[in-house]
């Protein structure tokens, strides 16, 4: 496995250190709320995202609940991203933690 699973606190640390954030949820869900600086990536723009971004920057992948993001994080690792992370609990966990702050 070339990616790591992380919790919301670790994601916040990485975002503070200029991590890229990829959201693989559908466009409607993304439009209704997303992590700071997140880019919505789908089959329509994934190749350009891979080609256009710095693969040395940490990359956090977010989905709904933290399951699909694991496969996507592995995909990005296989495409040359050196530090790919899957957010445990996905956007749901992120949103819950934001409500607690």
C-alpha positions as CSV (number, residue, x, y, z in Angstrom):
1,X,0.0,0.0,0.0
2,X,1.5,3.3,-1.1
3,X,-0.9,5.7,0.7
4,X,-1.7,6.3,4.4
5,X,-5.0,6.6,6.1
6,X,-5.3,9.7,8.3
7,X,-7.8,11.3,10.7
8,X,-9.2,14.8,10.6
9,X,-6.6,16.3,12.9
10,X,-3.7,15.0,10.7
11,X,-5.6,16.4,7.7
12,X,-5.8,19.8,9.3
13,X,-2.0,19.7,9.9
14,X,-1.3,18.8,6.3
15,X,-3.6,21.5,5.0
16,X,-1.7,24.0,7.1
17,X,1.4,22.7,5.4
18,X,0.0,23.4,1.9
19,X,-1.4,19.9,1.1
20,X,-3.5,19.4,-2.0
21,X,-7.0,18.3,-1.2
22,X,-9.0,16.2,-3.7
23,X,-12.7,15.6,-3.2
24,X,-14.0,12.7,-5.3
25,X,-17.7,13.1,-4.3
26,X,-20.3,14.0,-6.9
27,X,-20.5,17.7,-7.9
28,X,-23.7,18.3,-6.1
29,X,-22.3,17.1,-2.7
30,X,-19.1,19.1,-3.3
31,X,-21.1,22.2,-4.0
32,X,-22.9,21.8,-0.7
33,X,-19.7,21.7,1.3
34,X,-16.1,20.8,1.0
35,X,-12.8,20.9,2.8
36,X,-10.7,24.1,2.5
37,X,-9.0,24.5,-0.9
38,X,-10.5,21.2,-2.1
39,X,-10.7,20.5,-5.8
40,X,-13.5,18.2,-7.1
41,X,-11.9,15.5,-9.2
42,X,-13.9,13.1,-11.4
43,X,-13.2,11.0,-14.4
44,X,-13.7,14.1,-16.5
45,X,-10.7,16.0,-15.0
46,X,-8.5,13.4,-13.2
47,X,-5.8,13.1,-15.9
48,X,-5.4,16.9,-16.1
49,X,-5.2,17.1,-12.3
50,X,-2.5,14.5,-12.3
51,X,-0.5,16.2,-15.1
52,X,-0.9,19.7,-13.7
53,X,-0.1,19.3,-10.0
54,X,3.1,19.1,-8.0
55,X,3.5,15.4,-7.0
56,X,5.8,16.2,-4.1
57,X,3.1,18.1,-2.2
58,X,1.0,16.0,0.2
59,X,-2.3,14.9,-1.3
60,X,-5.4,14.3,0.8
61,X,-8.3,12.4,-0.9
62,X,-11.7,12.9,0.5
63,X,-14.9,11.0,-0.3
64,X,-18.2,10.5,1.6
65,X,-17.2,8.2,4.4
66,X,-13.5,7.3,3.8
67,X,-13.9,4.1,1.8
68,X,-13.7,5.1,-1.9
69,X,-10.9,7.5,-1.1
70,X,-8.6,4.6,-0.2
71,X,-8.6,3.3,-3.8
72,X,-8.3,6.8,-5.2
73,X,-5.3,7.6,-2.9
74,X,-3.7,4.4,-4.2
75,X,-4.4,5.5,-7.7
76,X,-2.7,8.9,-7.1
77,X,0.3,7.1,-5.5
78,X,0.6,4.9,-8.6
79,X,0.6,8.1,-10.7
80,X,3.6,9.5,-8.9
81,X,2.3,11.4,-5.9
82,X,4.8,10.8,-3.2
83,X,2.6,11.4,-0.1
84,X,-1.0,10.4,-0.7
85,X,-3.5,10.2,2.1
86,X,-7.1,8.9,2.5
87,X,-9.2,10.7,5.0
88,X,-10.8,8.3,7.5
89,X,-14.5,9.1,7.8
90,X,-14.4,11.2,4.7
91,X,-16.2,14.5,4.4
92,X,-18.8,13.3,7.0
93,X,-16.0,13.1,9.6
94,X,-14.6,16.5,8.5
95,X,-18.0,18.2,8.7
96,X,-18.7,16.8,12.1
97,X,-15.4,18.0,13.5
98,X,-16.0,21.4,12.0
99,X,-19.3,21.6,13.9
100,X,-17.5,20.8,17.1
101,X,-15.0,23.7,16.7
